Amino acid sequence: MGKPLEVAIAVLCEPAIHMASATSAHFGDDEYGYAGALRGEALDVVKCETVDLEVPATAEWVLEGEVIYEEHPIGAHSNPVGYYDLVQSFPLVKVNCITHREDPLWYATMEMVPPFDHNYIGSLPLEGELLSDLKSKIPEVQDVVVTPNLHYIIQLSVDGADKPHVEFGKYVLHAVWGAAGRWARTAKWVTVVGPDVDPYDPASVEWAIMTRVQPKSDTIINDVGQAMVLDPSAPKGPQGGATSSEQIGFDATIKIPERFDAYAKVSNATPEEVAAIAEKVKGLWD
């Protein structure tokens, strides 16, 4: 339009607003409305002092200004994948007005090697966004877990002969990379597991990979995918962010009927059996 872009930066809002802002909404959707749905009631907003924008009324700080189309180098600074970014180039924002609450708070994190608070908070919209997209197309998807290191784990409600069709696990892998939103397409490592594998337990997921995956037959290598912008191992663009990335997917489901007619039965004690043994040996090592 030939004029500076007015912006308002609301700092430290309530959790529902941060979740809504980090989740990929469809173009034209009202993100404030999404935040209101998360919090269970309408969101109060107020008019800015110097720009024609509205911001959350309970924000601790509001920075009003305009984008200056002049790039400036920033960095190096630490990031949530555990490295210091090299110098990157971004447009400047000229701040013309700052408003805040009385005795305002300022929340920050110490970016470092995962896991830490940023990674756990940041994975929530990633998990919800992908789970919503997959379940709308594939009802057999039961849960989505994104680890602090951005390993995407998809748990199915079926496995083996109960899968809807041959190579169903690979079908789900492709669905992850083709999901709507900004995050799943950047998934560098994806694993699909069955209902008997706990996606919240790394040891359980590793067990499934080691006992249900043949490295060549049950993996997909995507040579050219979209990169997670902070991945230090991926090629960098002119602004310093990662652009493209190779991706790998593991189909850790039971290969019936793909490879077998039957599969070895899992050997494990039930919680009731473990509790009974614990009761018998109680006091022996006090």
Summary of the structure (lengths in Angstrom):
residues: 286
radius of gyration: 23.5
end to end distance: 76.4
largest distance: 79.9
contacts: 767
relative contact order: 0.11
helix: 26%
strand: 27%
